[in-house]
């Protein structure tokens, strides 16, 4: 198992995840990051430039695993909504 940290970056601002989550794989980390991103997008009180925002995921060795741009999550949500209508 690997500990993954989900840091949120918006423009030049970085909010660090100090605890992380122990997961089996990078695919599981991607699923968690997508859920976190969707929750932020759905929260009407969070104000930031989503085009310049992303989750930066690192492992316990501080190696970058991937970066998930918020625009990618928003586009996926829009496609899903269109399919339901």
ZIFEN-V642830 format. One record per residue. RES is the residue in one small letter. SS is DSSP state (@ for helix, = for strand, . for the rest). NEAR is the number of other C-alpha atoms within 12 Angstrom. D_FIRST is the distance of its C-alpha to the first C-alpha in whole Angstrom. Layout:
res=RES ss=SS near=NEAR d_first=D_FIRST
res=RES ss=SS near=NEAR d_first=D_FIRST
//
This chain:
res=x ss=. near=13 d_first=0
res=x ss== near=22 d_first=4
res=x ss== near=25 d_first=7
res=x ss== near=36 d_first=10
res=x ss== near=33 d_first=13
res=x ss== near=38 d_first=16
res=x ss== near=32 d_first=19
res=x ss== near=31 d_first=22
res=x ss== near=26 d_first=25
res=x ss== near=24 d_first=29
res=x ss=. near=17 d_first=31
res=x ss=. near=12 d_first=31
res=x ss== near=15 d_first=29
res=x ss== near=17 d_first=26
res=x ss== near=18 d_first=24
res=x ss=. near=19 d_first=21
res=x ss=. near=22 d_first=18
res=x ss=. near=16 d_first=18
res=x ss=. near=14 d_first=15
res=x ss=. near=22 d_first=12
res=x ss== near=25 d_first=10
res=x ss== near=19 d_first=6
res=x ss== near=20 d_first=6
res=x ss=. near=16 d_first=5
res=x ss=. near=17 d_first=7
res=x ss=@ near=25 d_first=10
res=x ss=@ near=16 d_first=12
res=x ss=@ near=20 d_first=11
res=x ss=@ near=32 d_first=11
res=x ss=@ near=28 d_first=15
res=x ss=@ near=22 d_first=16
res=x ss=@ near=26 d_first=15
res=x ss=@ near=36 d_first=17
res=x ss=@ near=32 d_first=20
res=x ss=@ near=22 d_first=20
res=x ss=@ near=25 d_first=20
res=x ss=@ near=34 d_first=23
res=x ss=@ near=28 d_first=25
res=x ss=@ near=18 d_first=25
res=x ss=@ near=24 d_first=27
res=x ss=@ near=29 d_first=29
res=x ss=@ near=17 d_first=30
res=x ss=. near=12 d_first=31
res=x ss=. near=10 d_first=35
res=x ss=. near=9 d_first=35
res=x ss=. near=14 d_first=32
res=x ss=. near=13 d_first=34
res=x ss=. near=20 d_first=33
res=x ss=. near=18 d_first=34
res=x ss=@ near=26 d_first=31
res=x ss=@ near=19 d_first=32
res=x ss=@ near=19 d_first=31
res=x ss== near=29 d_first=28
res=x ss== near=35 d_first=24
res=x ss== near=41 d_first=21
res=x ss== near=33 d_first=19
res=x ss== near=39 d_first=15
res=x ss== near=31 d_first=14
res=x ss== near=28 d_first=11
res=x ss=. near=21 d_first=10
res=x ss=. near=13 d_first=13
res=x ss=. near=20 d_first=15
res=x ss=. near=15 d_first=15
res=x ss== near=19 d_first=16
res=x ss== near=26 d_first=14
res=x ss== near=24 d_first=17
res=x ss== near=27 d_first=20
res=x ss== near=34 d_first=21
res=x ss== near=31 d_first=25
res=x ss=@ near=33 d_first=26
res=x ss=@ near=23 d_first=29
res=x ss=@ near=23 d_first=27
res=x ss=@ near=30 d_first=26
res=x ss=@ near=25 d_first=29
res=x ss=@ near=19 d_first=31
res=x ss=@ near=19 d_first=28
res=x ss=@ near=21 d_first=29
res=x ss=@ near=16 d_first=33
res=x ss=@ near=13 d_first=33
res=x ss=@ near=12 d_first=31
res=x ss=@ near=11 d_first=34
res=x ss=@ near=10 d_first=37
res=x ss=@ near=9 d_first=36
res=x ss=@ near=8 d_first=36
res=x ss=. near=7 d_first=40
//
